[in-house]
């Protein structure tokens, strides 16, 4: 583990919650990630779930607010939480807004000149980070799933749909389901990918991707609070995704949670159900 630097380690539910930093080749900067190792990891490789966080978040939000360690320990799952973007790359404008640049990598590989060197979160999350985890921690790479929240829910969905044999299951809280038509998505996609070829945008839009999905059966769970301000303002558009899933005959479940919002109070209320959902696939 010489390439990794341990930042913190805390005992939690008989396992350990760690945070590490490393030098990323894909992103050309230092990156941090959190990993929870359940007590079962002391006896051998365990299934692993990747969690992708949302706008303005980093590697700590989920591990500090979701209460996930209890359920990860019960099921014997490692949980990996990467940061949401490169940091400190000195790109002009990277810190000008909360929904673009730092903390807002949108889990894609940028093509625009200012961003293409560092903003390669899709390749980082699907290739570099899993390889690093597999090389240094006791995880079973044939048993991995992915989930996320908001921008990270978008990330989880596109990672699963673009890599049909990589993940056993996918779930998302309040995901940005149709970014090619939402304000958040248009800002990110145009900024990172440009406007000259908007067909490229569809490669990072779950609603577009599921329409042409041609892989093995992939169970999808979408979780949404009914009082989410970003739902009512048209940023998330789960109805578009569910219609596309139905038309493509891809199994997906939308759970609408009455009275819940976009916060981690909502995520913590239902995170146990998501671990149970993934357990059906990771333990088979």
C-alpha positions in Angstrom: 0.0 0.0 0.0 3.0 2.3 -0.6 1.0 4.4 -3.0 -1.7 5.2 -0.4 -1.5 7.6 2.5 -3.9 6.8 5.4 -5.5 10.0 6.7 -7.8 8.6 9.4 -9.1 5.3 10.8 -12.0 4.7 13.1 -13.4 1.6 14.6 -17.1 1.3 13.7 -19.5 -1.7 14.2 -16.6 -4.1 14.6 -15.0 -2.9 11.3 -13.0 0.1 10.3 -13.8 3.3 8.6 -10.7 4.5 6.8 -9.9 7.6 4.7 -7.0 7.6 2.3 -5.3 9.9 -0.2 -3.4 8.9 -3.3 -2.0 10.4 -6.5 -4.4 9.8 -9.4 -3.1 9.2 -12.8 -6.5 9.8 -14.4 -7.1 13.1 -12.7 -3.5 14.3 -12.4 -3.9 15.4 -8.8 -4.1 14.1 -5.3 -7.5 12.5 -4.5 -9.1 11.2 -1.3 -11.5 8.3 -0.8 -13.2 6.7 2.2 -13.5 2.9 2.6 -15.4 1.0 5.2 -14.1 -2.5 5.8 -16.6 -4.7 7.7 -15.4 -7.3 10.3 -15.8 -10.0 7.7 -13.0 -8.5 5.7 -10.6 -9.9 8.4 -11.3 -13.4 7.1 -11.2 -12.8 3.4 -12.5 -10.8 0.4 -15.9 -9.2 0.8 -18.4 -7.7 -1.7 -18.0 -4.0 -2.4 -20.4 -1.2 -2.9 -19.3 2.1 -4.5 -21.1 5.2 -3.2 -21.1 8.4 -5.4 -22.0 11.7 -3.6 -23.7 14.8 -5.0 -22.9 18.4 -5.7 -20.7 20.2 -3.2 -20.0 16.9 -1.3 -16.7 15.1 -0.8 -15.6 11.7 0.5 -16.8 12.4 4.0 -20.5 13.3 3.6 -21.8 9.8 3.3 -19.7 8.1 5.9 -20.5 10.8 8.5 -24.2 11.3 7.8 -25.9 8.2 6.3 -25.4 5.7 9.2 -24.3 3.1 6.6 -21.6 1.4 8.6 -24.1 -0.6 10.7 -25.7 -2.1 7.7 -22.4 -2.6 5.8 -21.2 -4.6 8.8 -24.4 -6.6 9.1 -24.2 -7.7 5.4 -20.4 -7.9 5.2 -19.9 -5.3 2.5 -17.0 -2.9 2.0 -18.2 0.6 1.0 -16.0 2.9 -1.1 -16.7 6.6 -1.3 -14.6 8.7 -3.7 -14.5 12.5 -3.8 -16.9 14.2 -6.2 -14.2 16.0 -8.4 -10.6 16.8 -8.7 -9.3 19.4 -6.2 -6.9 22.3 -6.5 -6.1 22.0 -10.2 -5.8 25.8 -10.6 -8.2 25.8 -13.6 -9.7 29.2 -14.3 -13.3 29.2 -13.0 -13.1 25.9 -11.1 -14.3 27.6 -7.9 -16.8 30.1 -9.4 -20.0 28.1 -8.7 -21.3 25.3 -6.5 -22.7 23.3 -9.5 -19.7 23.3 -11.8 -16.1 22.7 -11.3 -14.8 21.8 -7.8 -17.2 19.4 -6.0 -19.2 19.0 -9.3 -17.3 16.6 -11.5 -20.6 15.0 -12.8 -18.9 11.6 -13.2 -18.0 12.2 -16.9 -14.8 12.5 -18.9 -14.4 16.1 -20.0 -13.4 16.9 -23.6 -13.1 20.6 -23.4 -9.6 22.1 -23.3 -9.7 23.6 -19.8 -11.2 20.5 -18.2 -10.1 17.4 -20.2 -6.8 16.9 -18.4 -8.2 16.7 -14.8 -12.0 16.2 -15.0 -12.1 12.5 -15.8 -14.3 11.3 -13.0 -16.0 8.6 -15.1 -12.7 6.8 -15.8 -11.5 7.4 -12.3 -14.6 5.8 -10.7 -15.0 2.9 -13.2 -11.4 2.0 -13.8 -8.6 3.6 -11.7 -10.2 3.6 -8.3 -11.6 0.0 -8.5 -8.2 -1.2 -9.6 -6.6 0.6 -6.7 -9.1 -0.9 -4.2 -8.7 -4.4 -5.6 -4.9 -4.2 -5.3 -4.9 -3.0 -1.7 -8.0 -4.2 0.1 -9.7 -7.6 0.6 -12.7 -7.1 -1.8 -14.3 -9.5 -4.2 -14.3 -7.7 -7.6 -16.9 -10.1 -9.0 -19.3 -9.0 -6.4 -19.7 -5.2 -6.7 -22.6 -2.8 -6.9 -23.0 1.0 -7.1 -25.3 3.6 -5.6 -25.3 7.4 -5.1 -27.2 10.6 -4.4 -28.3 13.4 -6.7 -25.4 14.1 -9.1 -23.9 10.9 -7.6 -27.2 9.1 -8.4 -26.8 10.1 -11.9 -23.2 8.8 -11.7 -24.3 5.5 -10.3 -26.9 5.0 -13.1 -24.6 5.9 -16.0 -21.7 3.8 -14.6 -24.0 0.7 -14.4 -25.6 1.2 -17.7 -22.3 1.9 -19.6 -20.7 -1.2 -18.0 -23.2 -4.0 -18.2 -21.1 -6.7 -16.6 -19.3 -4.6 -13.9 -22.0 -4.1 -11.3 -24.5 -6.6 -9.9 -27.1 -3.9 -9.0 -27.6 -0.2 -8.9 -29.6 2.2 -6.7 -29.9 5.9 -6.5 -31.3 8.5 -4.1 -32.8 11.6 -5.8 -30.8 11.0 -9.0 -30.4 13.5 -11.8 -32.1 11.2 -14.3 -32.2 13.2 -17.5 -29.4 15.7 -17.5 -29.6 16.5 -21.2 -32.8 18.4 -20.5 -32.3 19.7 -16.9 -30.6 23.0 -16.0 -27.9 21.3 -13.8 -27.2 18.8 -16.5 -27.1 21.3 -19.4 -24.6 23.5 -17.5 -22.3 20.6 -16.7 -22.6 18.8 -20.1 -22.0 22.0 -22.1 -19.2 23.1 -19.9 -17.3 19.8 -19.8 -18.2 18.4 -23.2 -19.0 21.5 -25.3 -22.0 22.3 -27.4 -20.8 21.4 -30.9 -21.7 17.7 -30.5 -24.6 17.3 -28.2 -25.0 13.6 -29.2 -22.0 13.1 -26.8 -24.2 14.4 -24.0 -26.4 11.4 -24.4 -23.5 9.1 -23.4 -23.8 10.5 -19.9 -27.6 10.6 -19.6 -29.3 7.6 -17.9 -32.6 8.1 -19.6 -30.9 8.0 -23.0 -28.6 5.1 -22.1 -31.3 2.9 -20.7 -33.3 3.3 -24.0 -30.5 1.3 -25.8 -29.3 -0.9 -22.9 -28.4 -4.3 -24.2 -26.7 -6.1 -21.3 -27.7 -8.7 -18.7 -30.7 -8.1 -16.5 -29.9 -5.1 -14.2 -32.1 -4.4 -11.3 -32.5 -0.7 -10.6 -33.9 1.0 -7.5 -34.7 4.7 -7.6 -35.5 6.4 -4.3 -37.2 9.9 -4.3 -38.5 12.2 -1.6 -41.8 13.8 -2.6 -40.9 17.2 -1.0 -37.5 17.4 -2.7 -37.2 21.0 -4.0 -35.1 19.8 -6.9 -37.8 17.3 -7.9 -40.4 20.0 -8.1 -38.1 22.4 -9.9 -37.5 19.8 -12.7 -33.8 19.0 -12.0 -34.2 15.3 -11.4 -36.9 14.0 -13.8 -37.3 10.4 -12.5 -40.5 10.1 -14.4 -38.6 10.4 -17.7 -36.2 7.6 -16.6 -39.0 5.3 -15.5 -40.8 5.7 -18.8 -37.6 4.9 -20.7 -37.1 1.8 -18.5 -40.6 0.6 -19.2 -40.2 1.1 -23.0 -36.9 -0.7 -22.9 -38.2 -3.4 -20.7 -35.5 -2.8 -18.1 -36.6 -3.6 -14.6 -36.7 -0.5 -12.4 -38.5 0.4 -9.2 -39.3 4.0 -8.1 -40.0 4.4 -4.4 -41.6 7.8 -3.7 -41.2 8.8 -0.1 -43.9 11.1 1.1 -42.8 14.2 2.9 -39.0 13.6 2.5 -36.6 16.1 1.0 -33.2 16.0 -0.7 -31.1 15.8 2.5 -29.1 13.2 4.3 -31.9 13.0 6.9 -33.8 11.4 4.1 -30.9 9.1 3.0 -30.3 7.9 6.5 -34.0 7.0 6.8 -33.9 4.5 3.9 -30.3 3.5 3.5 -31.0 0.1 5.2 -33.4 -0.8 2.4 -30.8 -0.1 -0.2 -28.3 -2.4 1.5 -31.0 -5.1 1.6 -31.7 -4.5 -2.1 -28.0 -4.9 -3.0 -27.6 -7.9 -0.7 -30.0 -9.9 -2.9 -27.6 -9.5 -5.7 -24.2 -9.5 -4.0 -24.9 -12.6 -1.9 -26.2 -14.8 -4.7 
